[in-house]
Amino acid sequence: MHLDPLQRLLRWIPVEESLPDADQTVLTYLPIDSDEPVWPGYWDGERWFSAEGFEIVVTHWTEFPEPPEARHGA
């Protein structure tokens, strides 16, 4: 099975397995009734919310990858 580089960096975690720290912004996967199922969101300790503050139903989540190193003088 071929995985592109981003897929190798990200591990989608089922919500039944683990949850992120409360109020940590992560990438969420919402496959139900969504044309674009991947969005930033957060777990508030009780419920999931989109980055815009709407309550959402999440099946999986992953942390954002580390940003690239800053290049000085670029």
C-alpha positions, 0 to 999 in steps of 0.5 A: 500500500502506497502512502503519500508523505502527509499520510505517513506523518499523520495518524488518525486517532479514533475518538473511542481510543483517545481524546486530545487535551481539552481546548487543543486545536487539532484536525478533526474528521467528520465523515457524516453529511460532509463534502469536506470532512477534515476541519480544525476543531477542538474537544472542550472536555465534554463535546467537540467544536469546530474552530468557528465554535459550532458543535460537531460530530467527530470520529477521528482526530490528529495533531497538526504536523510541526511547522517547517523550520524558519529560514532566516533571510528568506 
